[in-house]
Amino acid sequence: MVKILWVDDEVELLKPHVLFLEGKGYEVDTCNNGYDAIDMASEGSYDLIILDEMMPGMTGLETLPRIKEARPTTPVIMVTKSEEENIMDKAVGSKIADYLIKPVNPNQVLLSIKKNVHQQQLVTEQTTADYRSEFGRLASSLQMAETFADWCTLYRRLTGWEIELETSSDTSIREVLAYQKSEANQEFSKFVRRNYRDWINRRTDDTPVMSHTLMR
């Protein structure tokens, strides 16, 4: 379960937001000042921290570096009522993960959490689904490739998916792509053997650039 710390001097007013996130499966701890936030961040293993900027005693911008010292890799979302550009600049310069301006609605907070905690998982799931949808079309293009231009287009599509999936945590889908690319290599080799003599003897619009014609 993803664990969140929400720091706000008016945290009691955010109870509906907290209940909303808990209903989405998150565990949410709260505190109302920067001092407690530093202690809780140091002692607890939080996946994300939501930090109000305008708090009495220690502001969010003053609290942030202390939290970063304790949890340098934990993403921090800063929330503030202020739209002053200098505060935004300081917050962004302090490497916050996101910046939200009050009043925030629960879905806005949820989106920011998903972006900062679940992004890799969501990207992997969507990319995997997209490739599965494309798999049949790629297989069909592989069977129907008749010209050098067809093979160039297929190559670009396959390498495009290779780039898309290289950071995917789904190893099985990468194996499927590797198999499909291997199959394409085998079929392309057969295509070259069938057409090589013609490429040598005569030049057409579909003939690839070859060494004996390159310098003509």
Buried (B, 14 or more C-beta within 10 A) or exposed (E): EBBBBBBBBEBEEBEEBBEBBEEEEBEBBBBBBBEBBBEBBEEEEBBBBBBBBBBEEBBBBEBBEBBBEBBEEBBBBBBBEEEEEEBBEBBEEBEBBBBBBBEBEBEBBBEBBBBBBEEEEEBBBEBBEEBEEBBEEBEEBBEEBEBBEBBEEBBEBBEEBEEBBEEBEBEEBBEBBEEBBEEBEEBBEEBEEEBEEEBEEEEEEEBEEEEEEEEE
